[in-house]
Amino acid sequence: MLTYISIGWHPEGVHAFDVLGDPVRRRILELLTAGEQAAGAVSAVVQDEFGISQPAVSQHLRVLRDHGFTTVRADGARRLYSVDPEPLQDIDAWLEQYRRFWTQRLDALGTELVRGRRARRSSSGRPPRNRKPRREGE
């Protein structure tokens, strides 16, 4: 059960959702899902989108790194960041117990969408998809 991530990073423990609760840090992770990126490239996008300074972006990168959500490696003078999937997998495992709440609703939504499409087709006079139109007298 995921409650706190404290595997040697923070003795007092920091809740994983506290780390990911910040929109800047979530955006950084989104950027890194495309693959390893230089800190400068990540910083430029985040500065533009959020209007924050380069040192502020560096602090967010540090929080993500210190809590295990990213890894960093040196490439000359550049620092290349990438996502570390392990804490995200822990969060995913923790969320598993709640999936049943939204899975049923999403299934129901899918059913209602199909019904709505059928209703629109029948009112427009178009034949339903994947069915041959019926001929008079059949």
C-alpha positions in Angstrom: 0.0 0.0 0.0 1.4 3.4 -1.0 1.1 6.0 1.6 4.5 7.6 1.8 7.6 7.4 -0.4 10.6 7.4 2.0 12.9 4.8 0.5 16.0 6.5 1.7 15.1 9.9 0.1 13.3 11.7 2.8 13.3 10.3 6.4 10.1 12.0 7.3 8.4 10.7 4.2 6.6 12.7 1.6 3.3 11.5 0.2 3.7 10.7 -3.5 0.6 12.8 -4.3 2.2 15.8 -2.6 5.1 15.6 -5.1 2.7 15.1 -8.0 0.1 17.6 -6.7 2.0 20.5 -8.3 1.0 21.2 -11.9 4.6 22.2 -12.8 6.0 18.9 -11.7 3.2 17.0 -13.5 4.0 19.0 -16.7 7.7 18.1 -16.3 6.8 14.4 -16.1 4.6 14.8 -19.2 7.5 16.3 -21.1 9.8 13.5 -20.0 7.4 10.8 -21.2 8.6 11.6 -24.7 12.1 10.4 -23.6 15.2 11.7 -22.0 15.6 15.5 -22.3 18.1 18.1 -21.3 17.3 20.2 -18.3 17.6 23.3 -20.4 14.9 22.1 -22.9 12.5 21.1 -20.1 13.2 24.4 -18.4 12.5 26.5 -21.5 9.1 24.9 -22.0 8.1 25.1 -18.4 9.3 28.8 -18.1 7.2 29.6 -21.2 4.1 27.8 -20.1 4.1 28.8 -16.4 6.0 32.0 -16.4 8.5 30.9 -13.7 12.2 31.4 -13.5 14.9 28.9 -14.4 15.9 28.5 -10.8 12.3 27.7 -9.9 12.2 25.0 -12.6 15.5 23.6 -11.3 13.9 23.3 -7.9 11.0 21.3 -9.3 13.4 19.0 -11.2 15.3 18.5 -7.9 12.1 17.6 -6.0 11.2 15.0 -8.7 14.8 13.6 -8.7 15.1 13.6 -4.9 11.8 11.7 -4.6 12.6 9.1 -7.2 10.3 10.2 -10.0 13.2 11.2 -12.4 16.7 10.2 -13.0 19.5 12.4 -14.2 22.8 11.8 -15.9 25.5 14.1 -17.0 26.4 14.5 -20.7 29.2 17.0 -20.7 27.8 20.2 -19.3 24.2 19.1 -19.9 22.0 17.2 -17.4 19.7 14.8 -19.1 16.5 13.9 -17.2 14.2 10.9 -17.7 11.2 9.4 -15.9 11.8 6.7 -13.4 8.7 4.5 -13.7 9.0 2.7 -10.3 7.2 5.3 -8.1 4.6 5.7 -10.8 4.1 1.9 -10.8 3.6 2.1 -7.0 1.0 4.8 -7.5 -0.7 2.7 -10.2 -0.8 -0.3 -7.8 -2.3 1.8 -5.1 -4.9 3.2 -7.4 -6.0 -0.3 -8.4 -8.3 -0.5 -5.4 -10.2 2.5 -6.7 -10.5 1.6 -10.4 -13.7 -0.3 -10.0 -15.4 3.1 -9.1 -14.6 4.7 -12.4 -14.4 1.6 -14.7 -18.1 0.9 -14.2 -19.0 4.5 -14.9 -16.8 4.6 -18.0 -18.4 1.3 -19.3 -21.9 2.9 -18.7 -20.8 6.0 -20.5 -19.7 3.9 -23.5 -23.1 2.2 -23.5 -24.9 5.5 -23.5 -22.7 6.9 -26.3 -23.6 3.9 -28.4 -27.3 4.4 -27.7 -27.1 8.1 -28.5 -25.5 7.3 -31.9 -28.2 4.8 -32.7 -30.9 7.2 -31.8 -29.4 9.9 -33.9 -29.0 7.5 -36.9 -32.6 6.3 -36.6 -33.9 9.8 -36.4 -31.8 10.9 -39.4 -33.0 8.0 -41.5 -29.5 6.6 -41.9 -29.1 2.9 -41.5 -27.2 1.7 -38.4 -23.5 1.1 -38.9 -22.4 -2.5 -39.8 -25.9 -3.5 -40.8 -27.3 -3.7 -44.3 -30.3 -1.4 -44.9 -33.6 -3.3 -44.9 -35.5 -3.3 -48.1 -39.2 -2.8 -48.3 -41.0 -6.1 -47.7 -38.3 -7.9 -45.9 
